[in-house]
């Protein structure tokens, strides 16, 4: 028997994701599986599956479900690939990436958020996650290259270190800008050159620099 939360997840996937063009079955299954209400403050449980971002403390937010799904889909990764996530936040995007069968390296600048996310993810049984507290602009060079990089906070310009740590033929999904932000997909060719395309306007918290 489906729980009430599972019904909310199915409704979220049907009306917020499929209806708006998210088509990757792996992403849709991941979004329908991850218990989003476990990643929001208890007083916001009733809004966990609503079509919008929510505050999670420390001036940070958990992204709108559609944005999480769109960014995950844009990576175009396969099970077993290695992905760098810059901005662990609540850990919700991290869980979605895990459900997609990826090995996740996740970074968070705020220690309190990083610890809370780790506790939540461990309690839910997620594995294949590597955690680091630090400046996301620097990436995780000793574990590079990555098959995909996803950034859940907005720099004014794309950090060069992240571009260097992306494997050729792979994608970096990142919001870029200050007041006006653009969600972009960068792709690196075999020669190391980057091209990008815009997905849609977004509003993320800034990517904090040490």
N, C-alpha and C positions, 0 to 999 in steps of 0.2 A: 504493500500500500504506500502511495506517495505521501510524504509529509507536506505540511502547508508550505514550508520553505521550498521544497522541490517543485511544487506547483507554481510558486512565484518565479522560480528560475526558468521553468518551461515557458511561462508567459513572457518573461523578459526576453528569452531567446526568440520566440515566435514574433513578437510585436516590435521589439526594439532592434533586433539584429537581422533576422531573415527578411523582414519586411523592408529593411533599409539597405539590402544588398549584400550582407555578409553571407558568403556561400561556402566557405571552406568547412567541410564536415568535421574535421579535427578541431577547429576553433569552436564551432558551435557546440560540439560535445563537451569540450573543456569548460565553456561558459555555463553550460547546463549542469555541470558536475560540481564546480567549485562553490562552496557555501559562502556567498558574499557577505551574509550577515555576520559571519565570524570575524570579519575584517573591519567592521565599523564599531564605533562606540555603542555601548548597550542602549543608550537613550535614543539611538538612531536606527535600531533594529527594524522598526516599522517602515523605514525609508530605504532599506538596503538594496531593494531591487527596483527602485525608481529610476527614471531616465535622467540622471544627473549626477554630478560629483557631490561628495560629502566631506566635511572636515574630519580629520583624524587626530588633531592636536599638533602642537609645535608649528602652527602656521601652514600645515600641509593638508593635502586632500587625497581621497581615493577617487580615481577617475570615473567618469561616466561609463557605464557598461559598453555602450556602442564604441566609444573611443578605444577602450581596452581591446575589444574584438577587432576593430579595424587595424590597430597597430600590430596585433598578433598575426593577423592574416597577411599584412603587408610584408612581414619578414620572409614569408615563403620558405619556411624551414621544414625539415623532415625529422622524424623520430630519431633520436641519437645525436642530433646536432648540438653544438655547444653555443650558447647564447650569453652575452653579457647584458645584464640589466643595470642601468644607471638610475638609481632612485627607487630603492626597495619600498619606501613608504609603509603602507599597511601590510604589504606582502601579497596583496590580491593578484596583481599582475604576475608576480612570481609563481603563485599557485597555478594560474592559467597556463603559463609556460611549461610548468612541470606536467600538467595534465596533457599537454601536447607531446609529451615524451622527450623533452629536451633536457640537456644537462645545463643547469642554470648557475651562472656566476653573477651574484647580485651585490650591488654597492649602495650604501646609504651614508649620507653626511651626518645625520643626527643620531647619535648613539642611542638615545631613548627609543626612537622609532625602530632602529635596527634590532634592538633587543626584543621589543614587543613583537615585531614581525617574525623573528626567529622562533619565539615561544609559540606563536599561533601556528606557524607552519609545521613545527615539530609535533605539536599536539594533534594536528590533523593528519600526521603520518607522511608528510611529503619528504622525499629523499632526493638525492642527486642535486643538492643545492649547496653552493659554496658562498659564504658570507664574508663581507668586508665592510668596515667602517672607514670612509675616506672621501676624498674629493673626486667626484665623478669625472671631472675634466681630464684627470690623469689616466682614467681607465684602469685596466689590470694587465700591465704589459708582460709580466712574467707568465701569464696564461694565454697570451695572444699567439696566433690569430684566432678570431672567433668567426663562427659561421653566420652570426647575426648579432647586431647590437641594437638594443631598444632603450631609449632615454625617456624618462617620465617626468622631466622638468625641463624648462626652456632656457637654453643659453641664448645670448644675443647673436653669436655666430657659432658654427659647428666646431667643437674642439678638434684640433689637428691630431692630438694623441689618439682619439677614438677612430679617426679615419685610418691612421696607421695600423690600428689593431684589428681592422676588418679584413677578413680573408678575401682575395680576389674572387669575383663572381658572386659575392654576397651583398647583403643589404643592411643599412643603418636607418632606423626609423626614429625620427626626432622632431620635436616641436622647436621652432626657431623664431626668435624675435623678443621684443620687450613689451610694449603696449599692444602692438599688433603682431600676432603670432600665426605661423603657418606650419602645419604638420607636413613634413617632407619625408620622402624615401630616397636615400642616396644609394647608388649601386656602384661598386668598384669593378672595373674590368680587369682583364688579365695583366694589363700593363700598369695597373695601379691608379688609373684615372677614374675620377668620380663624376657621375652625372646624377641629376636629381629631378624629381617630379613632385608636385604639390598634391596633397590629398584634399585638405579642407582647412578652413580657419579653426583655431583652437584657443583655449585659454588655460595655460598651465602655470604652476608656481615657478619662480626662477630657479635655474640650476645654480646652486650656491657654490662659490669658489672660496677655497681656503685662503 
